[in-house]
Amino acid sequence: MIKKTRLKFVAVTMTVSIVIIAVFGAAILISTFVRGRSQSFAILERAAEDFVRSVPHDNSPKQNPQQQEKFNQLRSFTVRLDADGQIIEAEYNAELYSADGISGYVKKILAKNKREGGIENLLFIVISLPDGKIITAIDNDMENSMFNDLLATISIAAAFGIVALFCIVWVLSYWVIKPTVQAFEKQKRFISDASHELKTPLTIIRAGAELLEKQLDENADADALKKRIGDIKYQADKMNALAVNLVSLSKIDELETKHDYVGFDLANAVLSETLTFESVAFENKKTLSYDIAPYFDYIGNPAAVKQAVSIFCDNAVKHSDENGKIAVTLKKQGSRPILSVSNTGSTVKPGEAGLLFDRFYRSDTARAKIAGTGLGLSIVKTLAEQNNWKIDVKTDLSGNITFSIML
């Protein structure tokens, strides 16, 4: 499950990343290309304007020595045409161009019949004059080479970036996906356990009702009828407790902010809630002891503290062994109080302790022998998250288990 989800996450992340890299790279290339073309045409415009200003008033093919020297240092050429399209003056770099070559370029440019554009490796601009035209062109090989170099650089950088990104995403995907997968697995277990918890009492209630109906037809004695009715009431009470816990847990989950905190005597709150379980422990032939430091001024949510104590004590009474011992302690560790509830006779197996706070989780032994819904400790966990408590559970080889909260 984790591997499959991990692969999907990596695939989606890499696809999005590649698209972003491609768009970014394309934007750089297009911007560079457009800027280069604009600069080239701007150079041609200036060259053409300079040439126009230097053109003599007559049509004689005169050479400007200074202008020719400048063109000998450039990759461009400029020609002046008469009304018939014949070259009457030309200035160019003799090392790059020949007269025949320029004549061929001029014919191709005129065939284009455009003011500006490109042919082969040249960019050109055509300016119309009353008595002819001026054509200025520039070799664009250097710009094309730079553009190709940039394209190669971006492609190589993108390839290395994608490989590096894949490695990073693959490593990090495990930690990113793991909580989601765990939450999904918990949800599936929650549905399965909730179905089990509801199915059992419903099955017993239905079977008991059918048997009760049969015994009524057979005129069964009152004791037998009372037993069947008692079974039905017990299972109904169990379902009612489950519904109450679910509602309680739902209400706690819906809280988006912490409870309003007030100052109260923490020791008194813990003691008063603990004392309510003395009679319960006595009726179950178990011993409840407590060691609570007095005068514990505390700022927090008293209702949440009392609910946590109640759940821990109820859990301890149910899950301790016959003639078991239950101990409640409240002491200070550093600047924070520690509430602990322990009991003997734990049946929690090694590795199970971390699962006890999951909703509906109950060990196989507890599920078979002890009534409950498996939601109490989940409620404590939710309260701890909302009130910034730290919860912990420890077991030892003697069968003792201790639940602790750093309040």
DAJO-V818761 format. One record per pair of residues at least 4 apart in sequence whose C-alpha atoms are under 7 Angstrom apart, sorted by the first residue. I is the first residue (numbers start at 0). J is the second residue. D is the distance in whole Angstrom. If there is no record, write none. Layout:
BEGIN
[[I/J/D] [I/J/D]]
END
This chain:
BEGIN
[[0/4/6] [1/5/6] [1/177/7] [1/180/6] [2/6/6] [3/7/6] [4/8/6] [5/9/6] [5/172/6] [5/173/7] [5/176/6] [6/10/6] [7/11/6] [8/12/6] [9/13/6] [9/168/6] [9/169/6] [9/172/7] [10/14/6] [11/15/6] [12/16/6] [13/17/6] [13/165/7] [14/18/6] [15/19/6] [16/20/6] [17/21/6] [18/22/6] [19/23/6] [20/24/6] [20/157/7] [21/25/6] [22/26/6] [23/27/6] [24/28/6] [24/153/7] [25/29/6] [26/30/6] [27/31/6] [28/32/6] [28/150/7] [29/33/6] [30/34/6] [31/35/6] [32/36/6] [33/37/6] [34/38/6] [35/39/6] [35/142/7] [36/40/6] [37/41/6] [38/42/6] [39/43/6] [40/44/6] [41/45/6] [42/46/6] [43/47/6] [43/124/7] [43/135/6] [43/136/7] [44/48/6] [45/49/6] [46/50/6] [47/51/6] [47/135/6] [48/52/6] [49/53/6] [50/54/6] [60/87/5] [60/88/5] [61/88/7] [63/67/6] [64/68/6] [65/69/6] [66/70/6] [67/71/6] [67/90/6] [67/91/7] [68/72/7] [69/73/7] [70/75/7] [70/76/7] [70/90/6] [70/91/5] [70/92/6] [71/91/6] [71/92/4] [71/93/7] [72/92/7] [73/92/7] [74/92/7] [74/137/6] [74/138/5] [75/91/6] [75/136/5] [75/137/4] [75/138/6] [76/90/6] [76/91/4] [76/92/7] [76/135/6] [76/136/6] [76/137/6] [77/89/6] [77/90/5] [77/91/6] [77/134/6] [77/135/4] [77/136/6] [78/86/7] [78/88/6] [78/89/4] [78/90/6] [78/133/6] [78/134/5] [78/135/7] [79/86/6] [79/87/6] [79/88/5] [79/89/6] [79/132/6] [79/133/5] [79/134/7] [80/84/5] [80/85/5] [80/86/5] [80/87/6] [80/131/5] [80/132/5] [80/133/6] [81/85/5] [81/86/7] [81/87/7] [81/130/6] [81/131/4] [81/132/7] [82/130/5] [82/131/4] [91/96/7] [92/96/6] [93/97/6] [96/100/6] [96/101/7] [97/101/6] [98/102/6] [99/103/6] [100/104/6] [101/105/6] [102/106/6] [103/107/6] [104/108/6] [105/109/6] [106/110/6] [107/111/6] [108/112/7] [114/124/6] [114/125/5] [115/123/5] [115/124/4] [115/125/6] [116/122/6] [116/123/6] [116/124/7] [117/121/6] [117/122/4] [117/123/6] [118/122/7] [120/138/6] [120/139/6] [120/140/6] [121/136/6] [121/137/5] [121/138/5] [121/139/5] [122/136/5] [122/137/5] [122/138/7] [122/139/6] [123/134/7] [123/135/6] [123/136/4] [123/137/7] [124/134/6] [124/135/5] [124/136/6] [125/132/7] [125/133/6] [125/134/5] [125/135/7] [126/132/6] [126/133/5] [126/134/6] [127/131/6] [127/132/5] [127/133/6] [128/132/5] [139/143/6] [140/144/6] [141/145/6] [142/146/6] [143/147/6] [144/148/6] [145/149/6] [146/150/6] [147/151/6] [148/152/6] [149/153/6] [150/154/6] [151/155/6] [152/156/6] [153/157/6] [154/158/6] [155/159/6] [156/160/6] [157/161/6] [158/162/6] [159/163/6] [160/164/6] [161/165/6] [162/166/6] [163/167/6] [164/168/6] [165/169/6] [166/170/6] [167/171/6] [168/172/6] [171/175/6] [172/176/6] [173/177/6] [176/180/6] [177/181/6] [178/182/6] [179/183/6] [180/184/6] [181/185/6] [182/186/6] [183/187/6] [184/188/6] [185/189/6] [186/190/6] [187/191/6] [188/192/6] [189/193/6] [189/358/6] [189/359/6] [190/194/6] [191/195/6] [192/196/6] [192/359/6] [193/197/6] [193/359/7] [194/198/6] [195/199/6] [196/372/7] [197/201/6] [197/238/7] [198/202/6] [199/203/6] [200/204/6] [200/234/5] [200/238/7] [201/205/6] [202/206/6] [203/207/6] [204/208/6] [204/231/5] [204/234/7] [205/209/6] [206/210/6] [207/211/6] [207/227/6] [207/231/6] [208/212/6] [209/213/6] [210/214/6] [211/215/6] [211/224/6] [211/227/6] [212/216/6] [213/217/6] [214/218/6] [214/219/5] [215/219/6] [219/223/7] [219/224/7] [220/224/7] [221/225/6] [222/226/6] [223/227/6] [224/228/6] [225/229/6] [226/230/6] [227/231/6] [228/232/6] [229/233/6] [230/234/6] [231/235/6] [232/236/6] [233/237/6] [234/238/6] [235/239/6] [236/240/6] [237/241/6] [238/242/6] [239/243/6] [240/244/6] [241/245/6] [241/372/6] [242/246/6] [243/247/6] [244/248/6] [244/374/7] [245/249/6] [246/250/6] [247/251/6] [248/252/6] [248/378/6] [249/253/6] [250/254/7] [257/385/6] [257/386/6] [258/300/6] [259/300/7] [260/298/6] [260/299/4] [260/300/5] [261/298/5] [261/299/5] [261/300/6] [262/296/7] [262/297/6] [262/298/4] [262/299/6] [263/296/6] [263/297/6] [263/298/6] [264/268/6] [264/294/6] [264/295/5] [264/296/5] [264/297/6] [265/269/6] [265/295/5] [265/296/6] [265/297/6] [266/270/6] [266/291/6] [266/292/7] [266/293/6] [266/294/6] [266/295/5] [267/271/6] [268/272/6] [268/305/6] [269/273/6] [269/305/6] [269/308/7] [270/274/6] [271/275/7] [272/305/6] [272/308/7] [272/309/6] [273/308/7] [276/280/6] [276/312/7] [277/281/6] [277/287/6] [278/282/6] [279/283/6] [280/284/6] [280/285/5] [280/286/6] [280/287/6] [280/316/6] [281/285/6] [281/286/7] [284/322/5] [285/322/5] [285/323/5] [285/324/6] [286/323/6] [286/324/5] [286/325/6] [287/324/6] [287/325/5] [287/326/6] [288/325/6] [288/326/5] [288/327/6] [289/326/5] [289/327/4] [289/328/6] [290/327/6] [290/328/5] [290/329/6] [291/328/5] [291/329/5] [291/330/7] [292/329/6] [292/330/6] [300/304/6] [301/305/6] [302/306/6] [303/307/6] [303/382/7] [304/308/6] [305/309/6] [306/310/6] [307/311/6] [307/379/6] [308/312/6] [309/313/6] [310/314/6] [310/375/6] [311/315/6] [311/340/6] [312/316/6] [312/340/7] [313/317/6] [314/318/6] [315/319/6] [315/325/7] [315/341/7] [315/342/6] [317/369/7] [318/345/7] [319/323/5] [319/342/6] [319/343/5] [319/344/5] [319/345/6] [320/343/6] [320/344/4] [323/343/6] [323/344/7] [324/342/6] [324/343/6] [325/341/6] [325/342/4] [325/343/7] [326/340/6] [326/341/5] [326/342/6] [327/339/6] [327/340/5] [327/341/7] [328/338/6] [328/339/5] [328/340/7] [329/336/7] [329/337/6] [329/338/5] [329/339/6] [330/336/6] [330/337/5] [330/338/7] [331/335/6] [331/336/4] [331/337/6] [332/336/6] [332/337/6] [335/405/7] [335/406/6] [336/405/6] [336/406/6] [337/403/7] [337/404/6] [337/405/5] [337/406/6] [338/403/6] [338/404/5] [338/405/6] [339/401/7] [339/402/6] [339/403/4] [339/404/6] [340/401/6] [340/402/5] [340/403/7] [341/399/7] [341/400/5] [341/401/4] [341/402/6] [342/399/6] [342/400/6] [342/401/7] [343/398/6] [343/399/4] [343/400/7] [344/398/5] [344/399/6] [345/398/5] [345/399/6] [345/400/6] [346/398/7] [347/351/6] [347/352/7] [347/362/7] [351/355/7] [352/392/7] [354/360/7] [355/360/6] [355/361/7] [355/376/7] [356/376/5] [356/377/5] [356/380/6] [357/377/6] [358/373/6] [358/374/5] [358/377/5] [359/372/6] [359/373/4] [359/374/5] [360/373/5] [361/365/6] [361/366/6] [361/373/6] [362/366/6] [363/367/6] [364/368/6] [365/369/5] [374/378/6] [375/379/7] [376/380/6] [377/381/6] [378/382/6] [379/383/6] [380/384/6] [381/385/6] [382/386/6] [383/387/6] [383/388/5] [383/389/6] [383/390/7] [384/388/6] [388/404/6] [388/405/6] [388/406/5] [389/404/6] [389/405/5] [389/406/7] [390/403/6] [390/404/4] [390/405/6] [391/402/6] [391/403/5] [391/404/6] [392/401/6] [392/402/5] [392/403/6] [393/400/6] [393/401/5] [393/402/7] [394/398/7] [394/399/6] [394/400/4] [394/401/6] [395/399/6] [395/400/7]]
END
